């Protein structure tokens, strides 16, 4: 990895539950001012708070460039609805949508639906992979130029460019095509936390952005190399995978930390990486890891979004920009453009082209 | 002109996917781009409408086993569009059609409560059922419910959603819930506090006896097809009479037919425009399609400018999937033949006349007067207007008809409150924690 590869930065804007949209709009605009690639908003059926995808849809018209990546779970939801909602977020944000894929592992979540018992993570992630696969096919089920509005023949669409996906998995089937035409980005950006085993398998196969947790650059670099190797084994271009270090940050009241680095605070969760210190030292850490080629960027989860995101943007990011290590504006309009990822070709159009 | 002391309610339907949207018109725009939704919703809000209404599609229609290609098709998912519209509107209600067959109460109640929070109390849910296994092929559940169970599930679904919306106390304390009924056995904690309206407004669409009963027992608004004064009055009397047995007052349910309109500078201009619109809606290909839907046969070789087919419909065949069929095909064919013979109409002309649903045609003054009369005659509490054009089809109505309604005291001149319930004159539900 060359040291001049662009740095990617993202931030989580969830935290203690808030029910007023202005709170989320303010945070997304703050991240947008910092030219971050995207914001995420975590969600689960257990966590007090609003539906994350709807919140980011509410945020979309109030922002212009920032990518919007809600968590949408795959265990108790309908794959057809999930793919439609994510595609619609891409439409209402004009190409800025992502989808943070997650599963529901607990019995408490299962009891909210009463349809199936809780299942092991392996099984749930296998299903999540199927949902990602079926969704991508649904996003392709309309070719980009399927709508023809041909008044001469009276045809609104060219039905040869609409496709049944006929998806038959181990967990569900979907006939297709989608109701939502192909979204502006072709495929909204798929984000997976690929630290755990079964999630890493789904990430290597389906994700555009993979979050990893590591406490040393060597470990992160090894995780990235392994993800790329597996992506290539699935026939993917390993360079089309962005691996971001997931880092929980507490910028507290400390302006400079005596011992900057990941070891300066207790880990928040098993395997989680945690930074406690000042915004300047965080910039140093990001520079060091990125220059060392360990990761493509960072996904920062502020302990206290309102306070820490402000310090990230006005402190850490400003410094990185000043040093020419991070862009000062969004040169493109879509999240894929921010990430340097190409718009995916439509598989059905390709098949038709070959036929 | 008639005056009334009972103000009417107005809503706007986004004319996206259907065979009445005139997509060939020069002013027709995108039915997908967010700017189209924004334009129509803001126009409706400028007109002080009660709510903006989106339908739902879960499977593309097919005809003779192939995807139907003549009508506007393709739309974004409603609740997500409405959450985005909450950002660019301030007062207008935001109503989504979401079916109860292929969703689960916990998830949908959460999404609806979220929209109510995000919009400051402007959310509405048109609870519908999905018709068949054809739609079910896109879902985990498949097409497992017969007609009767679809409605018992729908009723239990709405009741369960209301239980969930009541789990937080009005002072903001979450409490556990448990619902164990025929269709759902669920328990836990709901993640969203009581929303600004208490409960999002519940709309019911449908005309069957089960649908009317469901509406009388559970809905705040009923969206009907009864767009003529005669059928409107009968429907209105029937549904309002059903309320008492559920302990509800007549004013606790708003009846709003979906209606179309065509305006012109004069009544004659409007009639001329209406005829042009019908010709655009019923192209020669669409006339054949309408024929095949009734006849159940392949009539692709039939001349749309010739007479109706000599053969009778095949009542057992169904050429089109994904669309609700209305009426007995043999009866429909007999009616169409009588109409065609009486007026000497070609196939296409017959379809144009037999399937026309242009409810209000005339000058702005004429249309305003008819709307007022309709409400004064207890044929409706208001209307869901379905324009022919996306996204500018409501502009003329708001600019030219709404002021006339306001002059006559038949429609509001400003929003009275912030929530959809306040526009509709509906009380916030009593908390039943």
HADDOCK unambig.tbl for C-alpha pairs under 7 A between the chains (distance, minus, plus):
assign (segid A and resid 19 and name CA) (segid B and resid 117 and name CA) 6.47 0.50 0.50
assign (segid A and resid 20 and name CA) (segid B and resid 117 and name CA) 6.88 0.50 0.50
assign (segid A and resid 20 and name CA) (segid B and resid 118 and name CA) 6.60 0.50 0.50
assign (segid A and resid 21 and name CA) (segid B and resid 118 and name CA) 5.72 0.50 0.50
assign (segid A and resid 46 and name CA) (segid B and resid 191 and name CA) 6.59 0.50 0.50
assign (segid A and resid 47 and name CA) (segid B and resid 191 and name CA) 6.32 0.50 0.50
assign (segid A and resid 48 and name CA) (segid B and resid 191 and name CA) 4.20 0.50 0.50
assign (segid A and resid 48 and name CA) (segid B and resid 192 and name CA) 6.35 0.50 0.50
assign (segid A and resid 49 and name CA) (segid B and resid 191 and name CA) 5.64 0.50 0.50
assign (segid A and resid 49 and name CA) (segid B and resid 192 and name CA) 5.74 0.50 0.50
assign (segid A and resid 50 and name CA) (segid B and resid 114 and name CA) 5.33 0.50 0.50
assign (segid A and resid 50 and name CA) (segid B and resid 192 and name CA) 6.21 0.50 0.50
assign (segid A and resid 51 and name CA) (segid B and resid 110 and name CA) 6.87 0.50 0.50
assign (segid A and resid 51 and name CA) (segid B and resid 111 and name CA) 5.94 0.50 0.50
assign (segid A and resid 51 and name CA) (segid B and resid 114 and name CA) 6.07 0.50 0.50
assign (segid A and resid 54 and name CA) (segid B and resid 80 and name CA) 5.74 0.50 0.50
assign (segid A and resid 54 and name CA) (segid B and resid 83 and name CA) 5.71 0.50 0.50
assign (segid A and resid 57 and name CA) (segid B and resid 80 and name CA) 6.05 0.50 0.50
assign (segid A and resid 57 and name CA) (segid B and resid 83 and name CA) 5.63 0.50 0.50
assign (segid A and resid 57 and name CA) (segid B and resid 84 and name CA) 4.80 0.50 0.50
assign (segid A and resid 58 and name CA) (segid B and resid 83 and name CA) 4.90 0.50 0.50
assign (segid A and resid 58 and name CA) (segid B and resid 84 and name CA) 4.30 0.50 0.50
assign (segid A and resid 58 and name CA) (segid B and resid 86 and name CA) 6.42 0.50 0.50
assign (segid A and resid 58 and name CA) (segid B and resid 87 and name CA) 5.59 0.50 0.50
assign (segid A and resid 60 and name CA) (segid B and resid 84 and name CA) 6.52 0.50 0.50
assign (segid A and resid 61 and name CA) (segid B and resid 84 and name CA) 6.39 0.50 0.50
assign (segid A and resid 61 and name CA) (segid B and resid 87 and name CA) 6.29 0.50 0.50
assign (segid A and resid 62 and name CA) (segid B and resid 87 and name CA) 6.74 0.50 0.50
assign (segid A and resid 78 and name CA) (segid B and resid 139 and name CA) 6.52 0.50 0.50
assign (segid A and resid 78 and name CA) (segid B and resid 140 and name CA) 6.65 0.50 0.50
assign (segid A and resid 80 and name CA) (segid B and resid 138 and name CA) 6.45 0.50 0.50
assign (segid A and resid 80 and name CA) (segid B and resid 139 and name CA) 6.65 0.50 0.50
assign (segid A and resid 84 and name CA) (segid B and resid 77 and name CA) 5.87 0.50 0.50
assign (segid A and resid 85 and name CA) (segid B and resid 77 and name CA) 5.69 0.50 0.50
assign (segid A and resid 85 and name CA) (segid B and resid 80 and name CA) 6.37 0.50 0.50
assign (segid A and resid 88 and name CA) (segid B and resid 76 and name CA) 5.15 0.50 0.50
assign (segid A and resid 88 and name CA) (segid B and resid 77 and name CA) 5.80 0.50 0.50
assign (segid A and resid 88 and name CA) (segid B and resid 80 and name CA) 6.47 0.50 0.50
assign (segid A and resid 89 and name CA) (segid B and resid 80 and name CA) 6.61 0.50 0.50
assign (segid A and resid 91 and name CA) (segid B and resid 33 and name CA) 6.70 0.50 0.50
assign (segid A and resid 91 and name CA) (segid B and resid 34 and name CA) 6.66 0.50 0.50
assign (segid A and resid 92 and name CA) (segid B and resid 34 and name CA) 5.30 0.50 0.50
assign (segid A and resid 92 and name CA) (segid B and resid 81 and name CA) 6.69 0.50 0.50
assign (segid A and resid 92 and name CA) (segid B and resid 84 and name CA) 6.69 0.50 0.50
assign (segid A and resid 108 and name CA) (segid B and resid 188 and name CA) 6.72 0.50 0.50
assign (segid A and resid 111 and name CA) (segid B and resid 186 and name CA) 5.46 0.50 0.50
assign (segid A and resid 111 and name CA) (segid B and resid 187 and name CA) 5.66 0.50 0.50
assign (segid A and resid 111 and name CA) (segid B and resid 188 and name CA) 6.71 0.50 0.50
assign (segid A and resid 112 and name CA) (segid B and resid 106 and name CA) 6.34 0.50 0.50
assign (segid A and resid 112 and name CA) (segid B and resid 186 and name CA) 5.08 0.50 0.50
assign (segid A and resid 112 and name CA) (segid B and resid 187 and name CA) 5.33 0.50 0.50
assign (segid A and resid 112 and name CA) (segid B and resid 188 and name CA) 5.79 0.50 0.50
assign (segid A and resid 113 and name CA) (segid B and resid 104 and name CA) 6.89 0.50 0.50
assign (segid A and resid 113 and name CA) (segid B and resid 106 and name CA) 6.48 0.50 0.50
assign (segid A and resid 113 and name CA) (segid B and resid 186 and name CA) 5.73 0.50 0.50
assign (segid A and resid 114 and name CA) (segid B and resid 184 and name CA) 6.88 0.50 0.50
assign (segid A and resid 114 and name CA) (segid B and resid 185 and name CA) 5.51 0.50 0.50
assign (segid A and resid 114 and name CA) (segid B and resid 186 and name CA) 5.14 0.50 0.50
assign (segid A and resid 151 and name CA) (segid B and resid 24 and name CA) 6.06 0.50 0.50
assign (segid A and resid 154 and name CA) (segid B and resid 70 and name CA) 5.90 0.50 0.50
assign (segid A and resid 154 and name CA) (segid B and resid 285 and name CA) 6.83 0.50 0.50
assign (segid A and resid 155 and name CA) (segid B and resid 69 and name CA) 5.45 0.50 0.50
assign (segid A and resid 155 and name CA) (segid B and resid 70 and name CA) 4.58 0.50 0.50
assign (segid A and resid 156 and name CA) (segid B and resid 69 and name CA) 5.73 0.50 0.50
assign (segid A and resid 156 and name CA) (segid B and resid 70 and name CA) 5.23 0.50 0.50
assign (segid A and resid 156 and name CA) (segid B and resid 71 and name CA) 5.81 0.50 0.50
assign (segid A and resid 156 and name CA) (segid B and resid 72 and name CA) 6.05 0.50 0.50
assign (segid A and resid 157 and name CA) (segid B and resid 69 and name CA) 5.21 0.50 0.50
assign (segid A and resid 158 and name CA) (segid B and resid 69 and name CA) 6.65 0.50 0.50
assign (segid A and resid 159 and name CA) (segid B and resid 67 and name CA) 6.03 0.50 0.50
assign (segid A and resid 159 and name CA) (segid B and resid 69 and name CA) 6.11 0.50 0.50
assign (segid A and resid 172 and name CA) (segid B and resid 140 and name CA) 5.54 0.50 0.50
assign (segid A and resid 173 and name CA) (segid B and resid 138 and name CA) 6.98 0.50 0.50
assign (segid A and resid 173 and name CA) (segid B and resid 140 and name CA) 6.75 0.50 0.50
assign (segid A and resid 174 and name CA) (segid B and resid 137 and name CA) 6.02 0.50 0.50
assign (segid A and resid 174 and name CA) (segid B and resid 138 and name CA) 4.37 0.50 0.50
assign (segid A and resid 174 and name CA) (segid B and resid 139 and name CA) 6.24 0.50 0.50
assign (segid A and resid 175 and name CA) (segid B and resid 137 and name CA) 5.65 0.50 0.50
assign (segid A and resid 175 and name CA) (segid B and resid 138 and name CA) 5.26 0.50 0.50
assign (segid A and resid 176 and name CA) (segid B and resid 138 and name CA) 6.23 0.50 0.50
assign (segid A and resid 179 and name CA) (segid B and resid 57 and name CA) 6.59 0.50 0.50
assign (segid A and resid 179 and name CA) (segid B and resid 58 and name CA) 6.39 0.50 0.50
assign (segid A and resid 179 and name CA) (segid B and resid 59 and name CA) 6.48 0.50 0.50
assign (segid A and resid 179 and name CA) (segid B and resid 60 and name CA) 6.48 0.50 0.50
assign (segid A and resid 179 and name CA) (segid B and resid 74 and name CA) 5.19 0.50 0.50
assign (segid A and resid 179 and name CA) (segid B and resid 75 and name CA) 6.02 0.50 0.50
assign (segid A and resid 180 and name CA) (segid B and resid 74 and name CA) 5.28 0.50 0.50
assign (segid A and resid 180 and name CA) (segid B and resid 75 and name CA) 4.98 0.50 0.50
assign (segid A and resid 180 and name CA) (segid B and resid 76 and name CA) 4.97 0.50 0.50
assign (segid A and resid 181 and name CA) (segid B and resid 74 and name CA) 5.68 0.50 0.50
assign (segid A and resid 181 and name CA) (segid B and resid 75 and name CA) 6.87 0.50 0.50
